């Protein structure tokens, strides 16, 4: 268990795995023009592939894998997930039609569902309450880095070797990364001297009992529920992201390869900045702002929301256009540190991975499945009616929904500012 004595090294390793997960997940977006053309996909099919197909697997499995991570070895749960998603990423490269791609991506999502609940639970054990927002922020840098690198790879390596070979190469890399995790033992809170008996006491219950206890805990804590609702709505930005490249190519006149590279690089820079700034600043300001972490979340939306709306109306390629784009990359990632610090800090240690699974399920149902499917279907319908700005209209709606998260963060901010002390009491 000596590896738990190096929390920063563990955090860095988990970040690398998280980056790989989001590269594999978002290569479909990076190659959207090529894949939709090769497989003859409509906007609605593409929306289902990136949305409902993903959530049917990822959402449900995040809840189940979260309960497993609370009960058994988190490192082995993660290793199994990496192996599953990597093999199926390679299989995605061999898909010849919509149905085959659906099957491959369904199991990619099943594997990736194991990572976040187990990793977040582990990080909450390794870091003190006053540093959990920072730790979560660093871990969730994997989202912008993965999304950005997916677009960069699509615009560079993919243009040379094609999307199929790129998917297969990523699958091989994932299998190699998974193997070391299989040999790591995971005992709860071993970094602060707990015994095997204490380790057993912090483990979750069997799935149905664990789920019932988790829902009872959430019903008793409206501050956590409002935070989860707001956190879910912020992710409507990602529903828009699935169609952003198509919008820029079809309605704003950008070249597909060049805008893929630009989006990738800007997603990396401003997404990483968002995760880092959101995590570190929320830890520093939580005790000073009204509402603590929830108050910080309100401030984030208030600063970024107007710029995101301006992005849709600004002249293509203008300064305001790029500032608004970057605000959209910054905001959702900046919410991870403060939102999870609040949610996890007010959750018993034995159900932290399960609560994370519930949160991921909600995000994937509302923002990813419903959001992507509705955006694809609505844009197809508007285009059929003759609209020349169908995607602009739909993406503006997703932005407004994301900004509405501020209302729920305000409700959460009105609750007691106990997340840090409560987290310490509950965890230990």
C-alpha positions as CSV (number, residue, x, y, z in Angstrom):
1,X,0.0,0.0,0.0
2,X,3.0,2.3,-0.2
3,X,1.7,3.8,-3.4
4,X,-1.0,5.7,-1.3
5,X,1.8,7.5,0.5
6,X,2.3,9.6,-2.7
7,X,-1.0,11.2,-3.4
8,X,0.4,13.6,-6.0
9,X,1.8,10.8,-8.0
10,X,-1.5,8.9,-7.8
11,X,-3.3,12.0,-9.0
12,X,-0.9,12.4,-11.9
13,X,-1.4,8.7,-12.9
14,X,-5.2,9.1,-12.7
15,X,-5.0,12.2,-14.8
16,X,-3.1,10.4,-17.6
17,X,-5.7,7.6,-17.5
18,X,-8.5,10.2,-17.6
19,X,-6.9,11.9,-20.6
20,X,-6.8,8.6,-22.5
21,X,-10.4,7.9,-21.6
22,X,-11.5,11.2,-23.1
23,X,-9.4,10.8,-26.2
24,X,-11.1,7.5,-26.9
25,X,-14.5,8.9,-26.1
26,X,-14.1,12.1,-28.2
27,X,-12.4,10.8,-31.3
28,X,-15.9,10.4,-32.7
29,X,-16.3,14.2,-32.4
30,X,-12.9,14.9,-33.8
31,X,-13.6,12.7,-36.9
32,X,-17.3,13.7,-37.2
33,X,-17.2,14.9,-40.8
34,X,-15.2,11.8,-42.0
35,X,-17.2,9.3,-40.0
36,X,-20.6,10.7,-40.8
37,X,-19.6,10.7,-44.5
38,X,-18.0,7.2,-44.5
39,X,-20.9,5.6,-42.6
40,X,-23.6,7.8,-44.3
41,X,-25.0,9.0,-40.9
42,X,-27.7,11.6,-40.6
43,X,-27.5,14.3,-37.9
44,X,-30.1,12.4,-35.9
45,X,-28.1,9.2,-36.1
46,X,-24.9,11.0,-35.2
47,X,-26.7,12.6,-32.2
48,X,-27.9,9.2,-31.1
49,X,-24.4,7.8,-31.4
50,X,-22.8,10.5,-29.4
51,X,-25.7,10.8,-27.0
52,X,-28.4,8.1,-26.3
53,X,-26.2,5.1,-27.3
54,X,-23.5,6.4,-24.9
55,X,-25.8,7.1,-22.0
56,X,-27.7,3.7,-22.2
57,X,-24.4,2.1,-21.3
58,X,-22.3,4.8,-19.5
59,X,-25.1,6.2,-17.3
60,X,-26.4,2.9,-16.0
61,X,-22.9,1.4,-15.7
62,X,-21.5,4.4,-13.8
63,X,-24.0,3.7,-11.1
64,X,-23.3,0.0,-11.0
65,X,-19.5,0.5,-11.2
66,X,-19.7,3.1,-8.5
67,X,-21.3,0.7,-6.1
68,X,-18.6,-1.9,-7.0
69,X,-15.9,0.7,-6.4
70,X,-17.4,1.4,-2.9
71,X,-17.4,-2.3,-2.1
72,X,-14.3,-3.8,-3.8
73,X,-10.9,-2.8,-5.0
74,X,-11.1,0.6,-6.8
75,X,-7.8,-0.1,-8.7
76,X,-9.1,-3.4,-10.1
77,X,-12.5,-1.9,-11.0
78,X,-10.6,0.8,-13.0
79,X,-8.3,-1.7,-14.7
80,X,-11.2,-3.9,-15.9
81,X,-12.9,-0.8,-17.3
82,X,-9.8,0.4,-19.2
83,X,-9.4,-3.1,-20.8
84,X,-13.0,-3.1,-21.9
85,X,-13.1,0.4,-23.4
86,X,-9.7,-0.1,-25.1
87,X,-10.6,-3.3,-26.9
88,X,-13.9,-1.7,-28.0
89,X,-12.2,1.5,-29.2
90,X,-10.1,-0.7,-31.5
91,X,-13.3,-2.4,-32.6
92,X,-14.8,1.0,-33.4
93,X,-12.2,1.4,-36.1
94,X,-13.5,-1.7,-37.9
95,X,-17.2,-0.6,-37.9
96,X,-18.7,-0.6,-41.4
97,X,-22.2,0.8,-40.6
98,X,-24.3,2.6,-38.0
99,X,-25.3,-0.6,-36.2
100,X,-21.7,-1.9,-35.8
101,X,-20.5,1.5,-34.5
102,X,-23.4,1.6,-32.0
103,X,-22.4,-1.8,-30.6
104,X,-18.7,-0.8,-30.3
105,X,-19.4,2.5,-28.7
106,X,-21.9,1.0,-26.3
107,X,-19.1,-1.1,-24.8
108,X,-16.6,1.7,-24.9
109,X,-19.0,3.6,-22.6
110,X,-19.4,0.5,-20.3
111,X,-15.7,0.4,-19.7
112,X,-15.2,4.1,-19.2
113,X,-18.1,4.2,-16.7
114,X,-15.7,2.5,-14.2
115,X,-13.1,5.2,-14.1
116,X,-14.6,8.4,-12.6
117,X,-16.6,7.0,-9.6
118,X,-13.6,4.9,-8.5
119,X,-11.0,7.6,-9.1
120,X,-13.0,10.4,-7.3
121,X,-13.6,8.1,-4.3
122,X,-9.9,7.3,-4.2
123,X,-8.9,11.0,-4.4
124,X,-11.3,11.9,-1.6
125,X,-9.4,9.4,0.6
126,X,-6.0,10.7,-0.4
127,X,-6.5,14.4,0.0
128,X,-7.5,16.6,3.0
129,X,-10.9,18.3,2.7
130,X,-9.4,21.8,2.1
131,X,-7.5,20.4,-1.0
132,X,-10.2,18.2,-2.5
133,X,-11.4,20.9,-4.9
134,X,-7.9,21.2,-6.2
135,X,-7.4,17.5,-6.5
136,X,-10.8,17.1,-8.4
137,X,-9.9,20.0,-10.6
138,X,-6.6,18.5,-11.6
139,X,-8.1,15.1,-12.3
140,X,-10.8,16.6,-14.4
141,X,-8.2,18.3,-16.5
142,X,-8.4,15.0,-18.3
143,X,-11.6,16.1,-20.0
144,X,-10.3,19.2,-21.9
145,X,-6.9,17.5,-22.5
146,X,-8.7,14.4,-23.9
147,X,-11.2,16.4,-25.9
148,X,-8.5,18.7,-27.2
149,X,-6.0,15.9,-28.1
150,X,-8.8,14.0,-29.8
151,X,-9.4,17.0,-32.2
152,X,-5.6,17.6,-32.6
153,X,-5.1,13.9,-33.4
154,X,-8.0,14.0,-35.9
155,X,-6.5,17.0,-37.6
156,X,-2.9,15.7,-37.7
157,X,-2.3,12.0,-37.3
158,X,-5.8,11.2,-38.5
159,X,-5.3,13.1,-41.7
160,X,-2.3,10.9,-42.5
161,X,-3.5,7.4,-41.3
162,X,-7.3,7.9,-41.3
163,X,-9.8,7.5,-38.5
164,X,-9.9,3.7,-38.5
165,X,-6.2,3.1,-37.9
166,X,-6.2,5.9,-35.3
167,X,-9.0,4.2,-33.3
168,X,-7.1,0.8,-33.4
169,X,-3.8,2.4,-32.2
170,X,-5.6,4.0,-29.2
171,X,-7.1,0.6,-28.3
172,X,-3.6,-1.0,-28.1
173,X,-2.3,1.9,-25.9
174,X,-5.2,1.5,-23.5
175,X,-4.5,-2.2,-22.9
176,X,-0.9,-1.5,-22.1
177,X,-1.9,1.3,-19.6
178,X,-4.4,-1.0,-17.8
179,X,-2.0,-3.8,-16.8
180,X,-0.1,-2.1,-14.0
181,X,-3.4,-1.3,-12.1
182,X,-4.2,-5.0,-11.8
183,X,-1.4,-5.5,-9.3
184,X,-2.1,-2.5,-7.0
185,X,-3.9,-3.3,-3.7
186,X,-6.5,-0.9,-2.5
187,X,-7.4,-0.6,1.2
188,X,-9.6,2.2,2.4
189,X,-7.9,5.1,4.1
190,X,-4.7,3.1,4.4
191,X,-2.7,6.3,4.1
192,X,-3.8,7.4,7.6
193,X,-3.2,4.1,9.4
194,X,-6.5,2.3,9.2
195,X,-6.6,-1.4,9.9
196,X,-8.2,-4.1,7.7
197,X,-11.2,-4.1,10.1
198,X,-11.6,-0.4,9.6
199,X,-11.2,-0.9,5.9
200,X,-14.1,-3.3,5.9
201,X,-16.2,-0.9,7.9
202,X,-15.8,1.8,5.2
203,X,-16.9,-0.4,2.4
204,X,-20.3,0.0,0.7
205,X,-23.3,-2.4,0.9
206,X,-24.4,-4.8,-1.9
207,X,-25.8,-2.9,-4.9
208,X,-29.5,-2.6,-4.1
209,X,-28.9,-1.8,-0.4
210,X,-26.2,0.7,-1.4
211,X,-28.5,2.4,-3.9
212,X,-31.3,2.7,-1.3
213,X,-29.0,4.2,1.3
214,X,-27.6,6.6,-1.2
215,X,-31.0,7.9,-2.3
216,X,-32.0,8.3,1.4
217,X,-28.8,10.3,2.0
218,X,-29.6,12.5,-1.0
219,X,-33.2,13.1,0.1
220,X,-31.9,14.3,3.5
221,X,-29.5,16.8,1.9
222,X,-31.1,19.2,-0.5
223,X,-27.9,21.3,-0.9
224,X,-26.2,18.3,-2.6
225,X,-29.3,17.7,-4.8
226,X,-29.4,21.3,-6.0
227,X,-25.7,21.2,-6.7
228,X,-26.1,18.0,-8.7
229,X,-29.0,19.6,-10.7
230,X,-26.9,22.7,-11.5
231,X,-23.9,20.5,-12.3
232,X,-26.0,18.5,-14.8
233,X,-27.3,21.6,-16.5
234,X,-23.8,23.1,-17.0
235,X,-23.1,20.0,-19.0
236,X,-25.5,21.1,-21.7
237,X,-22.4,22.9,-23.0
238,X,-21.1,19.4,-24.0
239,X,-24.3,18.7,-25.9
240,X,-23.5,21.8,-27.9
241,X,-19.9,20.7,-28.3
242,X,-20.9,17.6,-30.1
243,X,-22.2,19.8,-32.9
244,X,-19.9,22.8,-32.7
245,X,-17.5,21.6,-35.4
246,X,-20.4,20.8,-37.8
247,X,-21.9,24.3,-37.0
248,X,-18.6,26.0,-37.8
249,X,-18.1,24.1,-41.0
250,X,-21.7,24.2,-42.3
251,X,-22.9,27.6,-41.1
252,X,-19.8,29.7,-40.3
253,X,-17.7,28.7,-43.3
254,X,-14.6,27.2,-41.6
255,X,-12.4,24.4,-43.1
256,X,-13.0,21.1,-41.2
257,X,-9.3,20.2,-40.6
258,X,-8.2,23.7,-39.6
259,X,-11.1,24.3,-37.2
260,X,-10.6,20.9,-35.6
261,X,-7.0,21.8,-34.8
262,X,-8.0,25.2,-33.5
263,X,-10.8,23.8,-31.3
264,X,-8.5,21.1,-30.0
265,X,-5.8,23.5,-28.9
266,X,-8.2,26.0,-27.4
267,X,-10.1,23.2,-25.6
268,X,-6.8,22.1,-24.1
269,X,-5.7,25.5,-23.0
270,X,-9.0,26.9,-21.6
271,X,-10.4,23.6,-20.4
272,X,-7.3,22.9,-18.4
273,X,-7.3,26.5,-17.2
274,X,-10.9,26.1,-16.1
275,X,-10.3,22.9,-14.2
276,X,-7.2,24.3,-12.5
277,X,-8.6,27.7,-11.7
278,X,-12.0,26.3,-10.6
279,X,-10.4,23.8,-8.3
280,X,-7.7,25.9,-6.7
281,X,-9.7,29.2,-6.4
282,X,-12.8,27.4,-5.0
283,X,-10.6,25.9,-2.2
284,X,-9.2,29.3,-1.4
285,X,-12.4,31.3,-1.6
286,X,-14.9,28.8,-0.3
287,X,-14.6,30.2,3.3
288,X,-14.9,33.8,2.1
289,X,-17.7,33.8,-0.4
290,X,-21.4,33.7,0.6
291,X,-22.5,30.1,0.0
292,X,-18.9,28.7,-0.1
293,X,-18.3,26.4,-3.0
294,X,-21.8,26.9,-4.3
295,X,-21.4,30.7,-4.2
296,X,-18.2,30.2,-6.3
297,X,-20.2,28.2,-8.9
298,X,-22.7,31.1,-9.2
299,X,-19.9,33.5,-9.9
300,X,-18.4,31.3,-12.6
301,X,-21.7,31.1,-14.5
302,X,-22.3,34.8,-14.2
303,X,-18.9,35.6,-15.7
304,X,-18.9,33.1,-18.5
305,X,-22.6,33.0,-19.6
306,X,-22.8,36.3,-21.4
307,X,-19.6,35.6,-23.4
308,X,-21.0,32.2,-24.5
309,X,-24.2,33.8,-25.9
310,X,-22.1,36.5,-27.6
311,X,-20.1,33.7,-29.3
312,X,-23.1,32.6,-31.4
313,X,-23.7,36.1,-32.8
314,X,-20.2,37.4,-33.2
315,X,-18.6,37.6,-36.7
316,X,-16.8,34.3,-37.6
317,X,-13.1,34.6,-36.6
318,X,-13.5,37.8,-34.7
319,X,-11.9,38.4,-31.2
320,X,-15.3,38.2,-29.5
321,X,-16.0,34.9,-31.4
322,X,-12.9,33.3,-30.0
323,X,-13.4,34.7,-26.5
324,X,-16.9,33.3,-26.4
325,X,-15.7,29.9,-27.6
326,X,-13.1,29.8,-24.9
327,X,-15.6,30.8,-22.2
328,X,-17.6,27.7,-23.3
329,X,-14.5,25.5,-22.9
330,X,-13.6,27.1,-19.6
331,X,-17.0,27.1,-17.7
332,X,-18.0,23.4,-17.5
333,X,-14.5,22.3,-16.4
334,X,-14.2,25.1,-13.8
335,X,-17.3,23.7,-12.1
336,X,-15.8,20.2,-11.4
337,X,-13.6,21.1,-8.5
338,X,-16.1,23.1,-6.4
339,X,-19.1,21.0,-7.3
340,X,-17.5,17.7,-6.4
341,X,-15.8,19.1,-3.3
342,X,-19.3,20.1,-2.1
343,X,-21.0,16.9,-3.1
344,X,-18.3,14.6,-1.9
345,X,-17.6,16.5,1.3
346,X,-21.2,16.0,2.4
347,X,-21.4,12.4,1.5
348,X,-20.4,9.4,3.7
349,X,-17.1,7.8,2.6
350,X,-18.8,4.4,2.1
351,X,-21.0,5.8,-0.7
352,X,-18.9,8.4,-2.4
353,X,-18.3,6.4,-5.6
354,X,-22.0,5.6,-5.7
355,X,-23.0,9.2,-5.4
356,X,-20.5,10.0,-8.2
357,X,-22.2,7.3,-10.2
358,X,-25.6,8.9,-9.6
359,X,-24.2,12.2,-10.7
360,X,-22.7,10.8,-13.9
361,X,-26.0,9.0,-14.6
362,X,-27.9,12.2,-14.4
363,X,-25.4,14.1,-16.5
364,X,-25.5,11.4,-19.2
365,X,-29.3,11.1,-19.3
366,X,-30.1,14.8,-19.4
367,X,-27.1,16.5,-21.1
368,X,-25.6,13.8,-23.2
369,X,-28.5,11.5,-24.3
370,X,-31.4,13.9,-24.3
371,X,-29.3,16.9,-25.1
372,X,-27.5,15.4,-28.1
373,X,-30.5,13.5,-29.5
374,X,-32.7,16.5,-29.2
375,X,-30.1,18.8,-30.7
376,X,-29.6,16.5,-33.7
377,X,-33.4,15.9,-34.2
378,X,-34.2,19.6,-33.8
379,X,-31.5,20.7,-36.3
380,X,-32.7,18.2,-38.8
381,X,-36.3,19.4,-38.4
382,X,-35.3,23.1,-38.7
383,X,-33.2,22.3,-41.8
384,X,-36.1,20.5,-43.4
385,X,-38.3,23.6,-42.8
386,X,-35.7,25.6,-44.8
387,X,-33.8,27.2,-42.0
388,X,-30.2,28.2,-43.0
389,X,-29.2,28.6,-39.4
390,X,-30.6,25.4,-37.8
391,X,-27.6,24.6,-35.8
392,X,-27.1,28.1,-34.6
393,X,-30.6,28.1,-33.2
394,X,-30.2,24.8,-31.5
395,X,-26.8,25.5,-30.0
396,X,-28.0,28.8,-28.6
397,X,-30.7,26.9,-26.8
398,X,-28.1,24.5,-25.2
399,X,-26.1,27.5,-24.1
400,X,-29.1,29.1,-22.3
401,X,-29.9,25.8,-20.6
402,X,-26.3,25.6,-19.3
403,X,-26.5,29.2,-18.0
404,X,-29.7,28.3,-16.1
405,X,-27.5,26.2,-13.8
406,X,-26.8,29.4,-11.9
407,X,-30.4,29.3,-10.4
408,X,-29.8,25.9,-8.8
409,X,-26.3,26.9,-7.5
410,X,-28.0,29.9,-5.8
411,X,-30.4,27.5,-4.1
412,X,-27.4,25.4,-3.0
413,X,-25.6,28.5,-1.8
414,X,-28.4,29.2,0.6
415,X,-27.7,26.0,2.5
416,X,-25.2,25.6,5.4
417,X,-21.5,26.1,4.6
418,X,-20.4,22.9,6.1
419,X,-18.9,20.9,3.2
420,X,-15.3,21.0,4.5
421,X,-15.9,20.2,8.1
422,X,-18.7,17.8,7.3
423,X,-16.4,15.9,4.8
424,X,-13.7,15.6,7.5
425,X,-16.2,14.2,10.1
426,X,-17.9,11.8,7.7
427,X,-14.7,10.5,6.2
428,X,-13.0,9.8,9.4
